[in-house]
Amino acid sequence: MGGHVTFSNHQYYKTATRWAVEEWNEIGRNCKVDMSPLWNEPGIHLVPYPAQFAVPLFPNEHKEKCLRDLRERYSDQNGKLSKNATFEEWVLRNFGPAMNEAFFIPYTIKVWTLGVEEMSSNWVGERVAKLPKERLEELCAMSEDEVVMTPNGEKYWSLLVECARKPEDTTASEEEIKKATVAGLVRKGMIEEGNIVSLWSTTLNYGYPIPTPQRDEELARAHRELEKWSIYSRGRFGGWKYEVSNQDHCFLQGKEFIDRIVLGEPERMYKTCVDEFAEE
């Protein structure tokens, strides 16, 4: 459940879905992130997502800090991170402390309920876009005009809001979370409380397969035991790899596993990590 729709860069998946469903409602992606804390004022300040591509739209003070960090990293390409580097170490190496504080720290806590130092970096891959130098300079020439999101006041429309929390977090009831969510949307100017027709909420116990530092080692141990009984676990929670857990990834994992069993071809989408960690 969520705001996601099906999308993919994998031709096999696109061909299969086109074969299964002839007519699709195609919507162009328009993704933005609210960076209001940088402005230190009420309201909403949307910039294109991922935020590291929108540095030129930051307030001048934060923009200069982020640009300085990024340019330093373009001029110093030496040194590689260790295999066990945390996500924080990866962010600092690729973007610097200014971007880490402005975006990655608050975003990671909000989405994952973990700090950047509590996550591994081996999941990153295509999930966290890095800025090529040419792209940065191109963006620096952009106008600072903000994009304002406004609803159609003549129609009924809905907002879907996701609030992440840890299983052990019992400090707020579902009703309190609903009230806080509405208050936040009103404060940001996205809705007027008097226009609310209905509210609905639900709790989903499973959302993201979180990439903790010990993840790959634990996956290797789990797969090693399961495969002794001819159990091959794949998919979003069966494989527990966030970087290959979208619908198209899971579809291709099933396809590639069948190809492995029937045709003897190696799996490319999913790696069990068994070969990387020796059995104790």
Backbone as JSON, one array per atom type, in Angstrom:
{
  "sequence": "MGGHVTFSNHQYYKTATRWAVEEWNEIGRNCKVDMSPLWNEPGIHLVPYPAQFAVPLFPNEHKEKCLRDLRERYSDQNGKLSKNATFEEWVLRNFGPAMNEAFFIPYTIKVWTLGVEEMSSNWVGERVAKLPKERLEELCAMSEDEVVMTPNGEKYWSLLVECARKPEDTTASEEEIKKATVAGLVRKGMIEEGNIVSLWSTTLNYGYPIPTPQRDEELARAHRELEKWSIYSRGRFGGWKYEVSNQDHCFLQGKEFIDRIVLGEPERMYKTCVDEFAEE",
  "N": [[0.83, -1.19, 0.0], [0.39, 2.29, -0.63], [1.74, 5.35, -2.04], [2.99, 4.58, -4.32], [3.38, 3.76, -7.78], [3.44, 1.47, -10.54], [6.57, 1.17, -12.07], [9.5, 1.07, -14.13], [12.84, 0.37, -15.27], [13.52, -1.83, -16.58], [13.4, -3.74, -19.42], [12.28, -6.31, -19.9], [10.38, -6.58, -17.86], [8.69, -4.4, -18.45], [7.74, -5.18, -20.95], [6.33, -7.5, -20.25], [4.31, -6.49, -18.53], [2.96, -4.82, -20.28], [1.99, -6.7, -22.0], [0.25, -8.07, -20.34], [-1.6, -6.13, -19.5], [-3.37, -4.0, -21.49], [-4.12, -1.25, -21.66], [-2.93, 1.6, -20.06], [-2.88, 4.03, -17.44], [-0.92, 6.58, -17.75], [1.25, 8.55, -15.9], [3.29, 11.32, -15.48], [6.19, 11.55, -13.45], [6.33, 13.65, -10.63], [7.99, 14.71, -8.3], [8.64, 16.05, -5.12], [10.31, 17.59, -2.31], [9.87, 18.81, 0.97], [11.68, 21.4, 2.23], [11.54, 23.18, 4.33], [12.73, 23.68, 6.97], [15.21, 24.8, 6.37], [14.69, 27.38, 5.64], [13.66, 28.43, 7.89], [11.11, 29.4, 8.58], [7.5, 29.69, 8.66], [5.2, 27.69, 6.65], [5.45, 26.13, 3.39], [8.17, 24.85, 1.58], [8.96, 23.7, -1.29], [11.21, 21.67, -3.08], [12.71, 20.15, -5.97], [12.91, 16.57, -5.9], [15.48, 14.1, -6.03], [16.79, 15.84, -3.15], [19.47, 16.55, -3.25], [19.9, 17.27, -5.84], [18.8, 19.71, -5.98], [20.2, 21.73, -4.82], [20.94, 24.4, -5.74], [18.55, 25.76, -5.3], [18.32, 26.14, -2.63], [18.29, 28.23, 0.37], [20.6, 30.99, 0.36], [22.75, 30.81, 2.3], [22.81, 28.07, 3.08], [23.01, 26.93, 0.59], [25.56, 27.76, -0.33], [27.23, 26.46, 1.51], [26.68, 23.74, 0.95], [27.41, 23.6, -1.77], [30.12, 24.22, -1.58], [31.1, 21.99, -0.15], [30.48, 19.95, -2.0], [31.99, 20.66, -4.27], [34.56, 20.42, -3.24], [34.67, 17.69, -3.05], [34.59, 16.9, -5.69], [37.1, 17.68, -6.51], [38.7, 16.07, -5.02], [39.05, 12.95, -5.44], [40.18, 10.76, -4.36], [40.62, 7.8, -2.39], [38.69, 5.21, -0.98], [35.66, 3.98, 0.41], [35.32, 1.66, 3.12], [34.13, -1.74, 2.98], [32.35, -2.14, 5.02], [31.3, 0.33, 5.61], [29.23, 2.85, 7.07], [25.99, 4.29, 6.26], [26.06, 6.99, 6.84], [28.82, 7.55, 6.65], [29.13, 7.13, 3.94], [27.5, 9.16, 2.87], [28.82, 11.46, 3.86], [31.23, 11.18, 2.52], [30.49, 11.42, -0.16], [28.79, 13.67, -0.39], [29.12, 15.48, 1.76], [29.2, 17.29, 4.98], [27.32, 19.42, 5.14], [25.13, 18.88, 3.38], [24.4, 16.47, 4.52], [23.42, 17.25, 7.06], [21.4, 19.02, 6.3], [19.6, 17.52, 4.76], [19.89, 14.54, 4.58], [20.09, 13.47, 7.25], [17.61, 14.32, 8.66], [15.72, 13.28, 6.79], [16.27, 10.53, 6.67], [15.76, 9.66, 9.3], [13.03, 10.24, 9.41], [11.88, 8.64, 7.38], [13.01, 6.03, 7.67], [13.14, 5.62, 10.39], [15.54, 5.41, 11.62], [18.9, 6.49, 12.42], [21.38, 7.96, 10.22], [23.82, 6.86, 10.83], [23.18, 4.36, 11.7], [22.63, 2.71, 9.64], [23.64, 0.61, 6.91], [25.86, 1.03, 4.06], [25.87, -0.49, 1.82], [23.6, -0.91, 0.37], [23.03, 1.18, -1.26], [23.57, 1.86, -4.16], [21.57, 2.45, -6.96], [19.72, 3.79, -5.53], [20.28, 6.14, -4.17], [20.88, 9.03, -5.63], [23.78, 10.39, -7.11], [25.51, 13.48, -7.64], [26.68, 14.45, -10.74], [29.43, 16.52, -11.73], [29.0, 18.25, -13.91], [26.25, 18.33, -13.98], [25.65, 19.6, -11.57], [26.73, 22.19, -12.0], [25.09, 22.99, -14.05], [22.61, 23.09, -12.79], [23.07, 25.15, -11.02], [22.67, 27.37, -12.5], [20.01, 27.69, -12.65], [16.76, 29.25, -12.22], [15.54, 30.7, -9.15], [12.9, 30.53, -8.64], [10.16, 29.23, -6.93], [8.38, 26.13, -6.91], [5.0, 25.87, -6.53], [2.64, 23.9, -4.89], [-0.64, 23.45, -5.57], [-3.98, 22.6, -4.85], [-6.91, 21.63, -6.77], [-9.49, 23.63, -6.22], [-12.15, 23.26, -6.85], [-12.84, 20.66, -6.83], [-13.18, 17.41, -5.26], [-10.5, 15.97, -3.53], [-7.7, 13.95, -2.54], [-5.26, 13.3, 0.05], [-2.47, 11.33, 0.72], [-0.74, 10.33, 3.45], [2.24, 9.27, 4.92], [3.41, 8.01, 7.94], [6.13, 7.08, 9.67], [7.12, 4.82, 12.24], [8.82, 3.22, 15.0], [8.35, -0.23, 16.03], [8.32, -0.45, 18.81], [7.55, 2.01, 19.63], [5.26, 3.54, 21.45], [4.27, 5.93, 22.17], [2.35, 7.55, 21.09], [-1.07, 7.4, 20.2], [-3.11, 5.98, 17.54], [-5.14, 7.75, 16.93], [-4.11, 10.14, 17.93], [-1.94, 10.45, 16.23], [-3.28, 10.88, 13.82], [-4.48, 13.38, 14.35], [-2.2, 14.97, 14.71], [-1.09, 14.78, 12.18], [-3.0, 16.05, 10.53], [-2.83, 18.6, 11.65], [-0.22, 19.25, 10.93], [-0.41, 19.33, 8.11], [-2.18, 21.46, 7.8], [-0.65, 23.49, 8.94], [1.39, 23.67, 7.08], [0.05, 24.74, 4.99], [-1.2, 23.18, 3.11], [-3.76, 22.18, 3.27], [-7.05, 23.24, 4.36], [-8.51, 23.11, 7.47], [-11.28, 23.24, 7.75], [-12.23, 22.26, 5.37], [-12.07, 19.54, 5.3], [-13.44, 16.44, 4.52], [-13.5, 13.71, 5.15], [-11.65, 11.37, 7.18], [-9.19, 8.82, 7.18], [-7.37, 6.07, 8.42], [-4.74, 3.65, 8.78], [-2.74, 1.01, 10.14], [0.24, -0.36, 9.08], [2.14, -3.13, 9.54], [4.46, -3.86, 8.28], [6.85, -2.37, 6.24], [9.38, -1.17, 5.06], [12.24, -3.06, 4.1], [14.76, -2.82, 6.13], [18.09, -1.74, 5.68], [20.37, -2.66, 7.69], [23.65, -2.49, 9.34], [24.59, -5.17, 9.72], [23.23, -6.61, 7.88], [23.8, -8.1, 5.37], [25.45, -10.19, 6.2], [23.75, -11.53, 7.97], [21.74, -12.23, 6.17], [23.13, -14.04, 4.53], [23.57, -16.11, 6.36], [20.92, -16.87, 6.89], [19.96, -17.66, 4.31], [21.7, -19.76, 3.8], [20.91, -21.71, 5.65], [18.19, -22.05, 4.94], [18.36, -22.98, 2.3], [19.34, -25.5, 2.63], [17.12, -26.97, 2.96], [15.92, -26.79, 0.57], [14.63, -24.34, 0.23], [14.06, -21.3, -1.2], [14.33, -18.07, -0.79], [12.92, -15.11, -1.87], [12.09, -11.75, -3.02], [10.4, -8.77, -1.67], [10.28, -8.84, 1.22], [11.06, -11.43, 1.55], [13.58, -11.5, 0.45], [14.78, -9.31, 1.59], [16.22, -6.99, 0.76], [16.46, -3.76, 0.3], [17.29, -2.27, -1.9], [16.63, -3.77, -4.12], [13.82, -4.21, -4.12], [11.49, -3.31, -5.23], [8.41, -3.58, -7.17], [9.02, -4.38, -9.82], [11.59, -5.39, -9.48], [11.11, -7.62, -7.79], [9.49, -9.17, -9.41], [11.3, -9.81, -11.47], [13.19, -11.21, -9.99], [11.82, -13.58, -9.44], [11.53, -14.55, -12.06], [14.23, -14.84, -12.82], [15.08, -16.73, -10.97], [13.68, -19.02, -11.73], [14.81, -19.35, -14.26], [17.36, -20.0, -13.44], [16.97, -22.5, -12.17], [15.77, -24.05, -14.22], [17.2, -23.53, -16.6], [19.8, -23.24, -15.83], [21.0, -20.78, -15.62], [22.73, -17.95, -14.19], [21.57, -16.02, -11.37], [20.98, -12.55, -11.51], [19.73, -10.29, -10.49], [19.26, -10.68, -7.73], [21.35, -11.31, -4.97], [22.46, -13.71, -2.72], [24.43, -13.44, -0.84], [25.8, -15.53, 0.29], [28.22, -16.51, -0.71], [29.94, -14.51, 0.03], [30.31, -14.54, 2.74], [31.88, -16.66, 4.83], [30.98, -19.85, 6.14], [30.64, -20.33, 9.61]],
  "CA": [[0.0, 0.0, 0.0], [1.16, 3.53, -0.62], [1.6, 6.22, -3.19], [3.79, 4.08, -5.43], [2.77, 3.15, -8.95], [4.43, 0.59, -11.16], [7.51, 1.82, -12.98], [10.66, 0.21, -14.28], [13.8, 0.57, -16.36], [13.83, -3.16, -17.1], [12.57, -3.97, -20.59], [11.51, -7.55, -19.78], [9.22, -6.29, -17.01], [7.78, -3.52, -19.17], [7.09, -5.98, -21.99], [5.38, -8.41, -19.6], [3.14, -5.75, -18.04], [2.21, -4.36, -21.45], [1.29, -7.88, -22.52], [-0.81, -8.42, -19.4], [-2.61, -5.05, -19.45], [-3.18, -3.23, -22.72], [-4.28, 0.19, -21.47], [-2.38, 2.09, -18.8], [-2.98, 5.46, -17.16], [0.47, 6.98, -17.56], [1.4, 9.84, -15.23], [4.69, 11.72, -15.33], [6.6, 11.72, -12.07], [6.54, 15.03, -10.18], [8.32, 14.43, -6.9], [9.3, 17.17, -4.45], [10.54, 17.42, -0.88], [9.73, 20.06, 1.71], [12.92, 21.75, 2.92], [11.22, 24.37, 5.11], [13.65, 24.02, 8.07], [16.33, 25.62, 5.9], [14.24, 28.77, 5.57], [13.34, 28.83, 9.27], [9.89, 30.2, 8.57], [6.33, 28.83, 8.44], [4.82, 27.46, 5.26], [6.05, 24.98, 2.71], [9.2, 25.2, 0.59], [9.19, 22.49, -2.06], [12.27, 21.64, -4.08], [12.7, 18.85, -6.66], [13.54, 15.42, -5.25], [16.19, 14.13, -4.76], [17.17, 17.18, -2.71], [20.85, 16.87, -3.61], [19.87, 17.88, -7.17], [18.14, 21.01, -5.86], [21.04, 22.62, -4.01], [20.86, 25.81, -6.15], [17.31, 26.37, -4.84], [18.39, 26.33, -1.18], [18.67, 29.59, 0.79], [22.0, 31.25, 0.01], [23.71, 30.32, 3.29], [22.9, 26.61, 2.98], [23.47, 26.61, -0.77], [27.0, 27.94, -0.41], [27.87, 25.39, 2.28], [26.55, 22.49, 0.21], [28.22, 23.7, -2.99], [31.54, 24.14, -1.2], [31.38, 20.58, 0.16], [30.42, 19.15, -3.22], [33.13, 20.99, -5.13], [35.74, 19.81, -2.62], [34.66, 16.26, -3.34], [34.94, 16.73, -7.1], [38.54, 17.86, -6.66], [39.39, 15.03, -4.26], [38.41, 11.68, -5.75], [40.99, 9.68, -3.8], [40.13, 7.12, -1.19], [37.45, 4.46, -1.09], [35.08, 3.57, 1.69], [35.42, 0.24, 3.41], [32.93, -2.53, 2.7], [31.44, -2.04, 6.16], [31.02, 1.74, 5.89], [27.84, 3.18, 7.35], [25.38, 5.22, 5.31], [26.56, 8.32, 7.18], [30.15, 7.68, 6.07], [28.94, 7.24, 2.49], [26.97, 10.5, 2.6], [29.88, 12.44, 4.1], [32.25, 11.02, 1.48], [29.98, 11.82, -1.47], [28.08, 14.94, -0.38], [29.66, 16.39, 2.76], [28.4, 17.49, 6.19], [26.21, 20.37, 4.98], [23.99, 18.15, 2.82], [24.01, 15.48, 5.51], [22.61, 17.9, 8.08], [20.23, 19.67, 5.7], [18.63, 16.6, 4.16], [19.97, 13.11, 4.83], [19.79, 13.12, 8.65], [16.17, 14.35, 8.95], [14.97, 12.41, 5.89], [16.48, 9.13, 7.05], [15.01, 9.42, 10.54], [11.59, 10.31, 9.12], [11.45, 7.52, 6.53], [13.48, 4.73, 8.14], [13.14, 5.63, 11.86], [16.92, 5.15, 12.06], [19.87, 7.51, 12.06], [22.25, 7.59, 9.11], [24.92, 6.05, 11.36], [22.66, 3.03, 12.04], [22.36, 1.99, 8.4], [24.81, 0.27, 6.1], [25.92, 1.76, 2.78], [25.96, -1.42, 0.69], [22.31, -0.96, -0.33], [22.78, 2.46, -1.93], [23.41, 1.62, -5.59], [20.82, 3.47, -7.69], [18.71, 4.37, -4.66], [20.66, 7.49, -3.78], [21.53, 9.6, -6.81], [24.93, 11.28, -6.88], [25.55, 14.61, -8.56], [27.84, 14.7, -11.6], [29.84, 17.92, -11.65], [28.36, 19.01, -14.96], [24.85, 18.52, -13.59], [25.64, 20.6, -10.51], [26.93, 23.51, -12.58], [23.89, 23.3, -14.83], [21.55, 23.46, -11.85], [23.41, 26.43, -10.39], [22.22, 28.45, -13.37], [18.55, 27.7, -12.66], [16.05, 30.29, -11.48], [15.17, 30.31, -7.8], [11.45, 30.52, -8.51], [9.71, 28.0, -6.28], [7.21, 25.45, -7.44], [3.97, 25.85, -5.49], [1.66, 22.86, -5.13], [-1.97, 23.93, -5.2], [-5.05, 21.68, -5.25], [-8.05, 22.15, -7.51], [-10.48, 23.92, -5.19], [-13.49, 22.94, -7.29], [-13.03, 19.21, -6.83], [-12.73, 16.64, -4.11], [-9.2, 15.34, -3.77], [-7.21, 13.27, -1.33], [-3.84, 13.28, 0.38], [-2.03, 10.13, 1.42], [0.4, 10.7, 4.28], [2.88, 8.13, 5.59], [4.12, 8.34, 9.18], [6.88, 5.9, 10.1], [7.52, 4.74, 13.64], [9.35, 1.93, 15.39], [7.34, -1.07, 16.68], [8.27, -0.23, 20.25], [7.12, 3.39, 19.91], [3.85, 3.57, 21.84], [4.06, 7.23, 22.8], [1.19, 8.22, 20.5], [-2.1, 6.51, 19.68], [-3.42, 6.23, 16.13], [-5.95, 8.97, 16.89], [-3.2, 11.27, 18.14], [-1.16, 10.59, 15.0], [-4.17, 11.51, 12.84], [-4.62, 14.8, 14.69], [-0.92, 15.63, 14.45], [-0.92, 14.83, 10.72], [-3.87, 17.13, 10.03], [-2.25, 19.87, 12.11], [0.96, 19.5, 10.11], [-0.84, 19.71, 6.76], [-2.73, 22.81, 7.91], [0.47, 24.4, 9.2], [2.14, 23.82, 5.83], [-0.78, 25.4, 4.0], [-1.62, 22.24, 2.07], [-5.2, 22.02, 3.39], [-7.73, 24.02, 5.38], [-9.19, 22.11, 8.29], [-12.71, 23.29, 7.52], [-12.58, 21.6, 4.11], [-11.9, 18.09, 5.42], [-14.7, 15.7, 4.42], [-13.36, 12.45, 5.89], [-10.31, 10.92, 7.54], [-9.03, 7.37, 7.26], [-5.99, 5.69, 8.73], [-4.49, 2.24, 9.06], [-1.37, 0.72, 10.53], [0.87, -1.46, 8.36], [3.25, -3.6, 10.38], [5.66, -4.07, 7.48], [6.99, -1.36, 5.2], [10.69, -1.2, 4.39], [13.29, -3.98, 4.58], [15.79, -1.84, 6.51], [19.47, -2.23, 5.49], [21.24, -2.44, 8.85], [25.05, -2.85, 9.04], [24.83, -6.62, 9.71], [22.23, -7.23, 7.02], [24.28, -9.08, 4.4], [25.95, -11.35, 6.93], [22.58, -12.25, 8.46], [21.08, -12.83, 5.01], [23.91, -15.21, 4.13], [23.3, -17.16, 7.34], [19.54, -17.33, 6.7], [19.85, -18.38, 3.05], [22.45, -21.01, 3.91], [20.06, -22.66, 6.37], [16.97, -22.31, 4.18], [18.63, -23.75, 1.09], [19.54, -26.9, 3.01], [15.79, -27.59, 2.86], [15.42, -26.4, -0.76], [13.78, -23.15, 0.34], [14.77, -20.18, -1.83], [13.53, -16.91, -0.38], [13.13, -13.92, -2.69], [11.03, -10.77, -2.9], [10.64, -7.59, -0.83], [10.62, -9.27, 2.57], [11.74, -12.71, 1.46], [14.98, -11.24, 0.14], [15.21, -8.27, 2.54], [17.19, -6.05, 0.19], [15.69, -2.58, -0.1], [17.72, -1.77, -3.2], [15.99, -4.57, -5.18], [12.57, -4.66, -3.5], [10.32, -2.78, -5.92], [7.6, -4.58, -7.84], [9.72, -4.94, -10.97], [12.7, -6.2, -8.96], [10.6, -8.89, -7.28], [9.05, -9.91, -10.6], [12.48, -10.33, -12.16], [13.81, -12.22, -9.14], [11.11, -14.83, -9.7], [11.88, -14.99, -13.41], [15.63, -15.28, -12.86], [15.25, -17.96, -10.21], [13.2, -20.11, -12.59], [15.86, -19.54, -15.27], [18.48, -20.68, -12.77], [16.61, -23.9, -11.94], [15.44, -24.75, -15.46], [18.21, -23.32, -17.65], [21.15, -23.18, -15.26], [21.56, -19.43, -15.76], [22.94, -17.31, -12.89], [20.71, -14.89, -10.99], [21.67, -11.26, -11.56], [19.03, -9.27, -9.7], [19.37, -10.91, -6.29], [22.52, -12.04, -4.48], [22.18, -14.21, -1.37], [25.58, -13.1, 0.01], [26.38, -16.74, 0.86], [29.63, -16.64, -1.13], [30.74, -13.44, 0.63], [30.53, -14.79, 4.16], [32.19, -18.07, 5.06], [30.22, -20.48, 7.23], [31.45, -20.49, 10.82]],
  "C": [[0.87, 1.25, 0.0], [0.93, 4.34, -1.87], [2.36, 5.74, -4.41], [2.9, 3.58, -6.57], [3.84, 2.31, -9.61], [5.29, 1.39, -12.15], [8.75, 0.94, -13.06], [11.56, 0.69, -15.4], [14.15, -0.74, -17.04], [12.86, -3.53, -18.23], [11.73, -5.23, -20.47], [10.24, -7.31, -18.97], [8.21, -5.42, -17.74], [7.04, -4.28, -20.27], [6.03, -6.88, -21.39], [4.14, -7.67, -19.13], [2.3, -5.21, -19.2], [1.42, -5.51, -22.08], [0.09, -8.21, -21.64], [-1.95, -7.4, -19.38], [-2.37, -4.12, -20.64], [-3.21, -1.73, -22.49], [-3.8, 0.6, -20.08], [-2.65, 3.59, -18.66], [-1.58, 5.94, -16.81], [0.56, 8.41, -17.02], [2.88, 10.15, -15.08], [5.03, 11.96, -13.87], [6.86, 13.2, -11.76], [6.77, 14.98, -8.68], [9.1, 15.6, -6.29], [9.42, 16.87, -2.96], [10.47, 18.79, -0.21], [11.0, 20.32, 2.53], [12.74, 23.0, 3.79], [12.18, 24.69, 6.24], [14.82, 24.89, 7.63], [15.96, 27.1, 5.85], [13.88, 29.32, 6.95], [12.15, 29.78, 9.32], [8.72, 29.29, 8.27], [6.02, 28.69, 6.96], [5.55, 26.27, 4.68], [7.01, 25.47, 1.64], [9.59, 23.92, -0.16], [10.34, 22.68, -3.03], [12.22, 20.27, -4.75], [13.45, 17.79, -5.86], [14.28, 14.61, -6.31], [16.77, 15.51, -4.44], [18.59, 17.55, -3.12], [20.95, 17.43, -5.03], [19.32, 19.3, -7.12], [18.93, 21.99, -5.03], [20.94, 24.08, -4.44], [19.58, 26.51, -5.71], [17.27, 26.57, -3.34], [18.6, 27.81, -0.87], [20.17, 29.78, 0.63], [23.0, 30.66, 1.0], [23.91, 28.81, 3.17], [23.41, 26.19, 1.61], [24.98, 26.7, -0.86], [27.75, 26.85, 0.35], [27.84, 24.07, 1.52], [27.42, 22.49, -1.04], [29.7, 23.6, -2.67], [31.93, 22.69, -0.91], [31.44, 19.74, -1.11], [31.62, 19.42, -4.12], [34.43, 20.44, -4.56], [35.82, 18.33, -2.97], [34.93, 15.98, -4.82], [36.46, 16.82, -7.29], [39.35, 16.81, -5.92], [38.65, 13.71, -4.44], [39.17, 10.48, -5.19], [40.3, 9.05, -2.6], [38.79, 6.45, -1.42], [36.97, 4.08, 0.3], [35.25, 2.07, 1.88], [34.09, -0.44, 3.12], [31.89, -2.37, 3.79], [31.09, -0.59, 6.52], [29.53, 1.95, 6.16], [27.3, 4.11, 6.28], [25.86, 6.64, 5.58], [27.94, 8.54, 6.56], [30.06, 7.84, 4.56], [28.46, 8.64, 2.12], [28.06, 11.55, 2.76], [30.94, 12.38, 3.01], [31.77, 11.59, 0.14], [29.34, 13.2, -1.52], [28.61, 15.95, 0.63], [28.71, 16.64, 3.91], [27.21, 18.43, 6.01], [24.96, 19.68, 4.43], [23.49, 17.09, 3.79], [23.07, 16.09, 6.54], [21.32, 18.48, 7.5], [19.17, 18.68, 5.25], [18.73, 15.17, 4.68], [19.63, 12.71, 6.27], [18.29, 13.18, 8.93], [15.35, 13.41, 8.07], [15.08, 10.95, 6.31], [15.72, 8.78, 8.33], [13.51, 9.36, 10.26], [11.11, 9.09, 8.35], [11.78, 6.17, 7.15], [13.36, 4.55, 9.65], [14.51, 5.29, 12.43], [17.8, 6.34, 11.69], [20.75, 7.03, 10.92], [23.41, 6.7, 9.57], [24.49, 4.63, 11.7], [22.39, 2.18, 10.82], [23.66, 1.7, 7.66], [24.79, 1.1, 4.82], [25.88, 0.82, 1.58], [24.65, -1.58, -0.07], [22.15, 0.18, -1.33], [22.55, 2.29, -3.43], [22.71, 2.76, -6.3], [19.82, 4.2, -6.8], [19.02, 5.79, -4.23], [21.47, 8.09, -4.92], [22.67, 10.52, -6.4], [24.98, 12.34, -7.98], [26.8, 14.62, -9.42], [28.17, 16.19, -11.57], [29.13, 18.78, -12.7], [26.9, 19.31, -14.61], [24.73, 19.59, -12.51], [25.77, 22.01, -11.09], [25.72, 23.95, -13.4], [22.77, 23.78, -13.91], [21.81, 24.8, -11.19], [22.92, 27.61, -11.22], [20.7, 28.57, -13.4], [17.99, 28.9, -11.9], [15.69, 29.79, -10.09], [13.66, 30.35, -7.58], [11.0, 29.19, -7.93], [8.5, 27.43, -7.0], [6.19, 25.35, -6.32], [2.94, 24.8, -5.84], [0.3, 23.35, -4.66], [-3.02, 22.95, -5.68], [-6.11, 22.39, -6.09], [-9.19, 22.37, -6.52], [-11.89, 23.58, -5.58], [-13.79, 21.45, -7.26], [-12.67, 18.61, -5.48], [-11.41, 15.98, -4.46], [-8.69, 14.79, -2.46], [-5.71, 13.44, -1.18], [-3.54, 11.99, 1.11], [-0.74, 10.46, 2.15], [0.94, 9.47, 4.99], [3.66, 8.63, 6.8], [4.81, 7.07, 9.68], [7.18, 5.97, 11.59], [8.01, 3.34, 13.95], [8.27, 1.11, 16.09], [7.2, -0.79, 18.16], [7.79, 1.18, 20.62], [5.62, 3.41, 20.19], [3.49, 4.91, 22.48], [2.84, 7.96, 22.26], [0.22, 7.18, 19.96], [-2.36, 6.85, 18.21], [-4.24, 7.51, 15.99], [-5.09, 10.22, 17.05], [-2.35, 11.52, 16.9], [-2.0, 11.26, 13.91], [-4.29, 13.01, 13.09], [-3.34, 15.57, 14.38], [-0.67, 15.77, 12.96], [-1.74, 15.95, 10.11], [-3.29, 18.48, 10.41], [-1.03, 20.24, 11.27], [0.61, 19.95, 8.71], [-1.43, 21.12, 6.75], [-1.61, 23.83, 8.08], [1.28, 24.68, 7.94], [1.33, 24.48, 4.72], [-1.27, 24.49, 2.9], [-3.13, 22.0, 2.1], [-5.72, 23.06, 4.37], [-8.6, 23.05, 6.16], [-10.69, 22.08, 8.05], [-13.16, 22.59, 6.26], [-12.46, 20.08, 4.16], [-13.26, 17.4, 5.42], [-14.62, 14.41, 5.23], [-11.89, 12.17, 6.15], [-10.29, 9.41, 7.62], [-7.58, 7.07, 7.59], [-5.91, 4.2, 8.97], [-3.04, 2.09, 9.46], [-0.88, -0.5, 9.76], [2.1, -1.88, 9.14], [4.55, -3.76, 9.6], [5.71, -3.03, 6.36], [8.27, -1.49, 4.42], [11.57, -2.31, 4.96], [14.55, -3.16, 4.87], [17.19, -2.43, 6.38], [20.38, -1.86, 6.65], [22.66, -2.9, 8.54], [25.31, -4.35, 8.95], [23.94, -7.35, 8.7], [22.77, -8.35, 6.16], [24.79, -10.34, 5.08], [24.79, -12.19, 7.46], [21.81, -12.9, 7.32], [21.81, -14.09, 4.56], [23.62, -16.38, 5.07], [21.9, -17.74, 7.14], [19.4, -18.15, 5.42], [20.57, -19.73, 3.12], [21.6, -22.09, 4.6], [18.83, -23.04, 5.56], [17.24, -23.22, 2.98], [18.98, -25.2, 1.38], [18.24, -27.69, 2.86], [15.12, -27.21, 1.54], [14.39, -25.28, -0.68], [14.59, -21.97, -0.18], [13.91, -18.92, -1.65], [13.9, -15.67, -1.19], [11.99, -12.94, -2.45], [11.36, -9.66, -1.91], [11.06, -7.99, 0.58], [11.28, -10.64, 2.59], [13.22, -12.56, 1.19], [15.61, -10.18, 1.02], [16.35, -7.41, 2.01], [16.42, -4.87, -0.4], [16.02, -2.14, -1.52], [17.14, -2.57, -4.37], [14.66, -5.11, -4.65], [11.33, -4.05, -4.13], [9.59, -3.9, -6.66], [8.34, -5.22, -9.02], [10.9, -5.8, -10.54], [12.21, -7.59, -8.54], [10.12, -9.78, -8.42], [10.24, -10.57, -11.29], [13.23, -11.35, -11.31], [13.15, -13.58, -9.34], [11.47, -15.41, -11.05], [13.29, -15.55, -13.46], [15.85, -16.55, -12.05], [14.79, -19.17, -11.02], [14.23, -20.4, -13.69], [17.06, -20.28, -14.68], [18.19, -22.17, -12.62], [16.45, -24.66, -13.25], [16.58, -24.69, -16.48], [19.64, -23.28, -17.15], [21.8, -21.82, -15.39], [21.7, -18.77, -14.39], [21.92, -16.2, -12.63], [21.54, -13.6, -10.99], [21.03, -10.22, -10.63], [19.28, -9.44, -8.21], [20.6, -11.75, -5.97], [22.26, -12.45, -3.03], [23.26, -13.86, -0.37], [26.25, -14.33, 0.62], [27.85, -16.86, 0.52], [30.53, -15.6, -0.47], [31.1, -13.7, 2.08], [30.7, -16.28, 4.39], [31.38, -18.59, 6.23], [31.13, -20.71, 8.42], [31.35, -21.91, 11.35]]
}
